[in-house]
Amino acid sequence: MAAPDPQRPGPADMPGGTAGPALRSLLTHAGLGLAVWDTELRCVWANDVLTRYDGIPRERRLGLPPRAALAGDADALEETLREVLDTGACVIGRPYRVPVVQGAPRPRFLAATALRLDGPGGRPLGVALLVLDVRSGRGVEDRLTVVSEAGARIGTTLDVVRTAQELADFTVPLLADYVTVDLTEAVRLGGEPLERLGTADGRVPTFRRAGVASVHDGAPESLWSSGDAVFVPEHSPFMQVLHTGRPLLEPHLDTSPGTWLDHDPARARQIRRYGMHSLLIVPLQARGLLMGVVVLVRSDNPAPFDDGDRLLAEEIAARAALSLDNARRYTRERTAALTLQRSLLPRRVDGGDAMEVAAHYVPADAEYSAGGDWFDVFGLSGGRLALVVGDVVGHGIAAAAAMGRLRTAIRTLADLDLPPAELLTRLDRASVHLVEADEASEAEYCSIGATCAYAVYDPAEHTCTVALAGHPPPAVTGPDGALTFPDLPHGTPLGYGLPPCEAAVLDLPPGGLIALYTDGLVEDRRHDIGAGMERVRGALARAAGDASLAELCTAVVGTLPTAPEDDVTLLLARARARAR
């Protein structure tokens, strides 16, 4: 057999070879969307099938990156193509949803495959994207795929409003052209209760808008913005769903005279103005609680809603409702904990003739609940002043309640005029007795554990006696004016019955500053406590001078690199130069 001629096109060469026409037909006309990107992720070739899938002409793709040359979740698909180009590992069957395009009655559910194109020696030449319409979007497998994606994209935080907005954003344009999420008073969004807002045109507000999305920028169809009270007629499909707890499907929205729209002229005008023709309302309920409704409307999409859409919307709403209920419960507990904690903290601090004082408290970031931080300032005999900062282990109502008990116990023990070290030692024993008296579980016991810094300033001697129970050391201005963190006996946390605390006496001349704080100010997951203490020391040194202590508190807390992961408390006290 003669050796092949290297100049002659082989079977796989599209211009020549016996397989050329078949291969050209496969790449150009078969039901396979195909695009090729170079090593800079610029589109260099695409076939017409891809245009049928997403409505973007081939000439509008060329030279553009995937995020600009594709429809749907193009940003995520670009990340996939870049990863394939970098690693050489192909991705097969990635779900790819494309919104409604001209000539298609509903969104397309596609499978995307990406593979790297290598040249001689394995040198990357680019990456190919193959898109196949393997599903119709109507079957069980499709619903499971979409619901799974909904679970990943809805409820990413424990924030009610953000969760509601994620639900609205996810369903547009997947299912509808316009979507609202309206919640009842079962999910408080702040502001006055709905029943106190009065009536409008004889209607009482029933919902509060929590989310809205539209295929039109700014959602002009919506009569209310997020957070607004929503008025609906008593005899309307919204109230029907609220009363029955069952979805309502109106494939062809009836706008003729004699319907409920006669009692809702503003909504009727919007329906006619934007050509809304199909309505689907699904309840949001979880764990036996009906929290509101999600309203889906079609206008630009000519296809009416059907039972398949209803089933999919119900499953998405069920997932979202669980996330909303989790957020609702978290918000309720966090609000109660913050209310309890703030009710137990002093509304203002006063150092009297001895010291100028200021305090700053910042609750933990939304990922966590309120904690057990506390501070206190009160006078003692002989004109002395007590300064206290503490931190109960844990978060939530239990931590706030434990904080309240410890603060009360410190006040009681201080009336005995005990030295700081002895006071903390007795407080430790009292904490153990509280646990034993309550027959607390191990989890409750852990919530009693706390750290505390207790300092007593004596203006006659210009000294400050400090005792620590597992607490970070204070920052103190020494006789030379330098701000340092003195090396003090660290002690052990309260509530464990360990060895007694020790105290140290520090010089604090007139004008000298002492800063007590909780570890939330100096610790986070990315930096060690040493870096945090240096950050605080630098802020105190820079902002000292003539700045008021309130301004100094704000400046120090403002150095936090991110939203705090734990409660932050800062108590500043400056020795007065002379009596007032």
DAURDA-V44703 format. One record per run of one state. SS is the DSSP state (A for helix, B for strand, O for the rest). FROM is the first residue (numbers start at 1). LEN is the number of residues. Records with the same first field share a line. If there is no record, write none. Layout:
# DAURDA-V44703
SS: FROM-LEN  FROM-LEN
This chain:
# DAURDA-V44703
O: 1-19  30-2  39-4  47-1  55-3  61-5  70-4  88-3  99-9  119-1  123-1  133-7  154-6  173-3  177-1  184-10  197-2  201-2  215-14  232-5  245-3  251-9  264-1  274-4  287-2  299-8  345-10  363-8  380-1  384-1  396-1  415-5  439-3  449-1  459-4  470-5  478-5  485-9  495-8  508-5  518-1  522-7  544-5  558-10  576-5
A: 20-10  48-7  58-3  66-4  74-14  120-3  140-14  160-12  194-3  237-8  260-4  265-9  307-38  381-3  397-18  420-19  442-7  519-3  529-15  549-9
B: 32-7  43-4  91-8  108-11  124-9  172-1  176-1  178-6  199-2  203-12  229-3  248-3  278-9  289-10  355-8  371-9  385-11  450-9  463-7  475-3  483-2  494-1  503-5  513-5  568-8
